[in-house]
Amino acid sequence: MDSKKILFSIFLIVLCFLFAAVGFFNYEKIEAYLYGEVWSYIEPIKDIKGVSISDITGNNSIITVSAKELNIYSKIGAKINTVSSISNTHMLDRDGEYSVIVANDLNTIYLYKNDNQISNFTIDYEIKSVSVNSNGYIAVIFIQNGYKSGVKVFSPSGNEQLTTYLANTNAIDCVISNDNKSLYIAEVDMSGIKIKSNIKIVDLSNVKKSSEKEDNMASCELEKDGLVFDIRESSKGLYISSTNGIYELDGLNVIKKICSYNEENVLYTSINGKYPIVIERNKAGDMLLRIYKDQIIERVLDNVPQGIAVGNKRICLNMGDCIEIINEKGKMISKIDLSNKVVKMLIYRNGKNLAVVFRDKIEIFSIW
């Protein structure tokens, strides 16, 4: 055998060894690629240790809630401030740069723009629900004697803009449009033989500070037997979650049903991301994740998620031993190994980061 053949043989052996080494160390990625999945494990970029929290919110920053205080962290997990807030339970909402937090025991409302507190104020009524829009305007559902429920609207500085009362219906959720022109109230009417769900639209540009009249209000009724439980403004109008499906209310106040489902088979619905998603069990017994874009995207899940976070174009599923991170196309793009039980998850920075809350720490991941 001449020297050229020997060198060629050595080259082939080395090449085969390199391919074998690459295959050994990248087996999971290659297997995922062959089955149409391209994903990798990701590690935390920051740990926040020694914390004990009950809830979390924020977008460009992180705000944690406990029975004693609110802690504010930067987007990379550096502690900025602590605010005393002694309350056993809290309600939270966020939109864009704004986060609103209600200390239930105190009826105190805190508004944050990123890591800066814009206002904090107290009202004299029992608060049932709170929401904030992308301009920092706050809508509060409250209980007052003589009425089923009422809704108050506050400016970012805490000044009351409007109070409207519902004498015959119960307000379930409320949202202020991002142009500040409309207040949407999801209400349930239980006065008749059959329970009905409506979306009441209040024209904020014309209504006075306190109103019970219908002059500046419109009402749209959902299908029979569908009870609304969540509403959220979208780029197309208003998304509405109910017990029998998800609806969309357009700019002409016309309701269109996006999807139908059987409540008994549904594990989870969300209208908080860019697109509505539903996780339900089909007739074959499979657990399906459905993303309702122009075309419905389906993904079969291996088992039932223990927790879910949705934000922009990312869906994070706590599968017990790992977190699966799925994009808007239904493809798994990465996984996070779990060694402890997850308490909460928060997608923030417009879907770029994930904060995973454990019993005694928070881990921050880059998921974009």
NUDOPA-852375 format. One record per residue (C-alpha): residue in three letters; z, y, x. Coordinates in Angstrom, 2 decimals. Layout:
N
NODE   r       z       y       x
NODE ala       Z       Y       X
...
END
This chain:
368
NODE   r       z       y       x
NODE met    0.00    0.00    0.00
NODE asp   -1.08    3.31    1.53
NODE ser    1.14    6.39    1.75
NODE lys   -0.54    8.13   -1.23
NODE lys    0.25    5.22   -3.55
NODE ile    3.82    5.12   -2.29
NODE leu    4.28    8.85   -2.91
NODE phe    2.72    8.53   -6.37
NODE ser    5.06    5.64   -7.22
NODE ile    8.07    7.64   -6.06
NODE phe    6.88   10.61   -8.14
NODE leu    6.59    8.41  -11.24
NODE ile   10.08    6.96  -10.66
NODE val   11.60   10.43  -10.25
NODE leu    9.74   11.67  -13.33
NODE cys   10.97    8.74  -15.41
NODE phe   14.52    9.35  -14.16
NODE leu   14.29   13.03  -15.16
NODE phe   12.97   12.15  -18.64
NODE ala   15.77    9.60  -19.06
NODE ala   18.40   12.15  -17.98
NODE val   17.02   14.80  -20.33
NODE gly   16.95   12.28  -23.16
NODE phe   20.50   11.13  -22.46
NODE phe   22.01   14.62  -22.40
NODE asn   19.93   15.91  -25.34
NODE tyr   19.90   12.81  -27.54
NODE glu   21.30   14.60  -30.62
NODE lys   18.81   17.46  -30.35
NODE ile   15.87   15.06  -29.91
NODE glu   17.03   12.91  -32.83
NODE ala   17.46   16.02  -34.96
NODE tyr   14.00   17.25  -34.03
NODE leu   12.35   13.92  -34.90
NODE tyr   14.01   14.02  -38.33
NODE gly   12.99   17.62  -38.95
NODE glu   16.32   19.15  -37.87
NODE val   16.74   21.44  -34.88
NODE trp   20.41   22.29  -34.35
NODE ser   23.05   22.50  -31.66
NODE tyr   26.84   22.62  -31.39
NODE ile   28.26   26.09  -30.82
NODE glu   31.53   27.16  -29.22
NODE pro   33.79   30.10  -30.17
NODE ile   33.21   33.40  -28.40
NODE lys   36.76   34.58  -29.12
NODE asp   40.15   33.20  -30.21
NODE ile   42.74   35.27  -32.08
NODE lys   45.94   33.30  -31.57
NODE gly   49.40   33.51  -33.08
NODE val   48.34   34.68  -36.56
NODE ser   49.30   33.39  -39.99
NODE ile   47.18   34.73  -42.87
NODE ser   46.39   34.00  -46.51
NODE asp   43.00   35.72  -46.77
NODE ile   40.35   37.57  -44.79
NODE thr   37.65   40.19  -45.43
NODE gly   35.50   42.73  -43.61
NODE asn   31.96   43.20  -42.33
NODE asn   31.62   45.07  -39.04
NODE ser   35.34   44.48  -38.55
NODE ile   37.86   41.85  -39.65
NODE ile   40.82   42.52  -41.95
NODE thr   43.38   39.76  -42.37
NODE val   45.91   39.63  -45.21
NODE ser   49.36   38.07  -45.20
NODE ala   52.49   38.41  -47.36
NODE lys   53.82   41.14  -45.04
NODE glu   50.88   43.07  -43.57
NODE leu   47.22   43.81  -43.15
NODE asn   45.87   43.38  -39.61
NODE ile   42.64   45.06  -38.58
NODE tyr   40.48   43.67  -35.76
NODE ser   37.21   44.82  -34.23
NODE lys   34.04   42.77  -34.72
NODE ile   34.81   40.91  -31.47
NODE gly   38.44   40.22  -32.40
NODE ala   40.33   42.99  -30.60
NODE lys   43.39   44.09  -32.63
NODE ile   43.13   47.72  -33.80
NODE asn   45.93   48.33  -36.31
NODE thr   48.63   46.81  -38.54
NODE val   49.55   48.12  -42.01
NODE ser   52.68   46.98  -43.87
NODE ser   51.84   45.57  -47.29
NODE ile   54.59   43.37  -48.66
NODE ser   52.96   41.39  -51.46
NODE asn   52.81   37.72  -52.38
NODE thr   49.22   37.86  -53.63
NODE his   46.15   39.99  -52.99
NODE met   42.67   40.52  -54.45
NODE leu   39.74   41.35  -52.16
NODE asp   36.13   42.45  -52.39
NODE arg   33.59   43.86  -49.95
NODE asp   30.12   45.37  -49.90
NODE gly   28.31   46.76  -46.88
NODE glu   30.77   48.60  -44.64
NODE tyr   33.50   48.79  -47.30
NODE ser   36.36   46.41  -48.09
NODE val   38.87   46.84  -50.90
NODE ile   42.24   45.07  -51.02
NODE val   44.77   45.08  -53.87
NODE ala   48.43   44.23  -53.22
NODE asn   49.15   42.70  -56.62
NODE asp   52.93   43.08  -56.64
NODE leu   52.61   46.79  -55.89
NODE asn   49.41   47.62  -57.83
NODE thr   48.36   49.35  -54.61
NODE ile   44.70   49.62  -53.65
NODE tyr   43.55   49.91  -50.01
NODE leu   39.99   50.95  -49.15
NODE tyr   38.56   50.41  -45.67
NODE lys   35.27   51.50  -44.14
NODE asn   34.91   49.02  -41.28
NODE asp   38.24   49.37  -39.42
NODE asn   39.20   52.80  -40.82
NODE gln   41.42   53.16  -43.90
NODE ile   39.72   55.66  -46.24
NODE ser   42.36   55.75  -48.97
NODE asn   45.28   53.95  -50.49
NODE phe   46.63   54.64  -53.97
NODE thr   48.61   53.04  -56.78
NODE ile   47.92   52.80  -60.52
NODE asp   50.51   52.17  -63.24
NODE tyr   48.75   49.23  -64.88
NODE glu   48.46   45.52  -64.20
NODE ile   45.28   44.97  -62.18
NODE lys   43.19   41.91  -63.09
NODE ser   40.11   42.40  -60.90
NODE val   38.65   44.80  -58.34
NODE ser   35.22   45.45  -56.81
NODE val   33.66   47.94  -54.40
NODE asn   30.04   49.01  -53.94
NODE ser   28.18   49.87  -50.74
NODE asn   29.17   53.56  -51.10
NODE gly   32.89   52.84  -51.37
NODE tyr   33.24   53.40  -55.14
NODE ile   35.85   51.11  -56.67
NODE ala   35.92   49.51  -60.13
NODE val   39.24   48.11  -61.40
NODE ile   39.84   45.94  -64.47
NODE phe   43.34   46.55  -65.84
NODE ile   45.51   45.65  -68.85
NODE gln   46.92   48.28  -71.22
NODE asn   48.80   47.81  -74.49
NODE gly   46.55   48.22  -77.53
NODE tyr   43.39   47.08  -75.75
NODE lys   42.03   43.75  -74.57
NODE ser   41.26   45.35  -71.21
NODE gly   40.10   48.54  -69.56
NODE val   38.03   49.55  -66.54
NODE lys   38.67   52.46  -64.19
NODE val   36.23   53.83  -61.61
NODE phe   37.50   55.59  -58.48
NODE ser   35.74   57.54  -55.74
NODE pro   36.27   56.46  -52.11
NODE ser   39.03   59.08  -51.79
NODE gly   40.92   57.50  -54.73
NODE asn   40.06   60.12  -57.36
NODE glu   39.59   58.67  -60.85
NODE gln   36.02   59.15  -62.13
NODE leu   36.08   57.23  -65.41
NODE thr   38.23   55.09  -67.69
NODE thr   36.62   53.00  -70.40
NODE tyr   38.49   50.75  -72.84
NODE leu   37.47   47.43  -74.39
NODE ala   39.18   46.98  -77.73
NODE asn   37.65   43.63  -78.79
NODE thr   36.50   41.96  -75.58
NODE asn   38.04   40.77  -72.32
NODE ala   36.54   42.11  -69.09
NODE ile   35.97   39.29  -66.59
NODE asp   34.27   41.13  -63.74
NODE cys   32.78   44.57  -63.04
NODE val   30.34   46.08  -60.54
NODE ile   29.22   49.64  -59.77
NODE ser   25.53   49.89  -58.86
NODE asn   24.77   50.97  -55.31
NODE asp   23.13   54.17  -56.58
NODE asn   26.43   54.99  -58.39
NODE lys   24.54   55.44  -61.68
NODE ser   25.67   52.36  -63.61
NODE leu   28.83   50.40  -64.24
NODE tyr   28.25   46.75  -65.20
NODE ile   31.05   44.97  -67.04
NODE ala   30.99   41.23  -67.67
NODE glu   32.89   40.71  -70.92
NODE val   33.80   37.82  -73.18
NODE asp   34.08   38.27  -76.96
NODE met   36.50   35.79  -78.53
NODE ser   36.85   37.52  -81.90
NODE gly   34.33   35.32  -83.75
NODE ile   33.99   31.62  -84.40
NODE lys   31.99   31.17  -81.18
NODE ile   32.82   32.78  -77.87
NODE lys   30.10   35.14  -76.61
NODE ser   29.43   36.62  -73.18
NODE asn   27.90   40.07  -72.70
NODE ile   26.99   42.42  -69.90
NODE lys   27.94   45.98  -70.83
NODE ile   26.09   48.73  -68.94
NODE val   27.79   52.14  -68.77
NODE asp   25.69   55.16  -67.76
NODE leu   27.93   56.87  -65.21
NODE ser   25.71   59.95  -64.96
NODE asn   26.43   61.05  -68.56
NODE val   29.71   59.51  -69.62
NODE lys   32.88   61.60  -69.68
NODE lys   36.01   60.78  -67.73
NODE ser   37.51   58.78  -70.60
NODE ser   35.38   57.06  -73.21
NODE glu   35.56   54.47  -75.95
NODE lys   32.25   55.46  -77.56
NODE glu   29.04   53.51  -77.28
NODE asp   26.79   56.57  -76.81
NODE asn   26.26   55.93  -73.12
NODE met   26.60   52.17  -73.19
NODE ala   24.18   49.28  -73.62
NODE ser   25.00   45.61  -74.06
NODE cys   23.03   42.46  -73.19
NODE glu   24.11   39.09  -74.55
NODE leu   23.85   35.84  -72.58
NODE glu   22.73   32.54  -74.07
NODE lys   25.16   30.85  -76.43
NODE asp   27.74   28.56  -74.80
NODE gly   27.35   30.27  -71.45
NODE leu   30.54   32.04  -70.31
NODE val   30.08   34.60  -67.54
NODE phe   32.55   34.49  -64.63
NODE asp   30.93   36.50  -61.81
NODE ile   28.41   39.33  -61.39
NODE arg   26.93   40.87  -58.24
NODE glu   24.21   43.46  -57.64
NODE ser   21.13   42.23  -55.78
NODE ser   17.92   43.79  -54.48
NODE lys   16.22   42.79  -57.73
NODE gly   18.92   43.86  -60.18
NODE leu   22.12   42.08  -61.16
NODE tyr   22.93   38.41  -60.59
NODE ile   25.14   36.79  -63.25
NODE ser   26.95   33.47  -62.81
NODE ser   27.93   31.61  -65.97
NODE thr   29.13   28.15  -66.91
NODE asn   25.59   26.99  -67.79
NODE gly   23.42   28.78  -65.20
NODE ile   22.62   31.86  -63.16
NODE tyr   20.88   34.85  -64.72
NODE glu   19.24   38.03  -63.46
NODE leu   19.42   41.42  -65.19
NODE asp   16.50   43.64  -64.19
NODE gly   16.16   47.43  -64.17
NODE leu   15.03   47.38  -67.81
NODE asn   18.21   45.57  -68.87
NODE val   16.32   42.36  -69.58
NODE ile   18.17   39.11  -68.83
NODE lys   16.21   36.22  -67.31
NODE lys   17.65   32.80  -66.54
NODE ile   17.06   31.76  -62.92
NODE cys   18.55   28.27  -63.10
NODE ser   20.27   25.92  -65.51
NODE tyr   22.93   23.34  -64.74
NODE asn   25.57   21.15  -66.31
NODE glu   28.99   22.61  -65.56
NODE glu   30.50   19.15  -65.11
NODE asn   28.14   18.39  -62.19
NODE val   28.51   21.72  -60.37
NODE leu   30.85   21.97  -57.40
NODE tyr   30.04   25.50  -56.30
NODE thr   27.88   28.51  -57.14
NODE ser   27.44   31.72  -55.16
NODE ile   25.60   34.98  -55.78
NODE asn   27.12   36.67  -52.71
NODE gly   24.28   35.97  -50.28
NODE lys   20.68   37.10  -50.25
NODE tyr   19.79   34.34  -52.72
NODE pro   21.83   32.47  -55.35
NODE ile   22.93   29.00  -54.30
NODE val   24.29   26.06  -56.27
NODE ile   25.85   22.82  -55.05
NODE glu   25.76   20.09  -57.67
NODE arg   25.57   16.32  -58.07
NODE asn   22.26   15.03  -59.45
NODE lys   21.64   12.02  -61.70
NODE ala   21.25    9.74  -58.68
NODE gly   24.69   10.74  -57.47
NODE asp   23.46   12.78  -54.50
NODE met   25.18   16.07  -53.62
NODE leu   22.46   18.75  -53.54
NODE leu   22.44   22.26  -52.11
NODE arg   19.90   24.40  -53.97
NODE ile   18.76   27.83  -52.75
NODE tyr   17.05   29.85  -55.49
NODE lys   14.33   31.81  -53.70
NODE asp   10.85   32.28  -55.23
NODE gln   10.59   28.53  -54.75
NODE ile   13.71   26.40  -55.07
NODE ile   14.81   24.87  -51.76
NODE glu   16.86   21.68  -51.85
NODE arg   18.97   19.96  -49.23
NODE val   20.85   16.67  -49.66
NODE leu   24.38   16.87  -48.28
NODE asp   26.07   13.88  -46.64
NODE asn   29.32   14.46  -48.54
NODE val   31.25   17.00  -50.60
NODE pro   32.03   20.26  -48.74
NODE gln   35.70   21.22  -48.53
NODE gly   34.90   24.94  -48.30
NODE ile   31.93   27.29  -48.28
NODE ala   31.11   30.78  -46.99
NODE val   27.90   32.61  -47.87
NODE gly   26.55   35.82  -46.34
NODE asn   23.06   37.29  -46.04
NODE lys   20.83   34.42  -44.81
NODE arg   23.58   32.03  -43.72
NODE ile   25.47   29.27  -45.58
NODE cys   28.47   27.70  -43.82
NODE leu   29.76   24.38  -45.17
NODE asn   33.13   22.97  -44.14
NODE met   32.45   19.22  -44.10
NODE gly   35.95   18.28  -42.92
NODE asp   35.16   17.21  -39.36
NODE cys   32.63   19.99  -38.73
NODE ile   31.11   23.18  -40.15
NODE glu   27.39   22.94  -40.88
NODE ile   25.51   26.26  -40.64
NODE ile   22.37   26.38  -42.79
NODE asn   19.70   29.08  -42.98
NODE glu   17.81   30.42  -46.01
NODE lys   15.15   27.70  -45.59
NODE gly   17.75   24.97  -46.09
NODE lys   17.63   23.90  -42.42
NODE met   20.77   23.19  -40.46
NODE ile   20.68   25.39  -37.37
NODE ser   24.05   24.63  -35.78
NODE lys   27.37   22.81  -36.11
NODE ile   30.96   23.59  -35.22
NODE asp   33.33   20.74  -34.33
NODE leu   36.68   20.88  -36.12
NODE ser   39.96   19.50  -34.84
NODE asn   42.23   21.25  -37.37
NODE lys   42.13   22.04  -41.09
NODE val   40.25   25.21  -42.03
NODE val   42.12   27.74  -44.21
NODE lys   39.34   30.30  -44.79
NODE met   35.89   31.26  -43.51
NODE leu   34.30   34.71  -43.35
NODE ile   30.67   35.52  -42.56
NODE tyr   30.43   39.09  -41.31
NODE arg   28.25   41.50  -39.27
NODE asn   25.47   40.98  -41.82
NODE gly   25.47   37.23  -41.28
NODE lys   25.62   37.28  -37.47
NODE asn   29.23   36.17  -36.97
NODE leu   31.57   33.61  -38.54
NODE ala   35.37   33.89  -38.44
NODE val   37.09   30.54  -39.04
NODE val   40.76   30.79  -40.00
NODE phe   43.09   27.95  -39.06
NODE arg   46.84   27.68  -39.66
NODE asp   47.80   29.59  -36.51
NODE lys   44.60   31.15  -35.15
NODE ile   41.15   32.57  -35.89
NODE glu   38.03   31.46  -34.02
NODE ile   34.97   33.75  -33.93
NODE phe   31.45   32.31  -33.58
NODE ser   28.02   33.83  -33.17
NODE ile   25.82   32.07  -35.76
NODE trp   22.58   34.07  -35.62
END
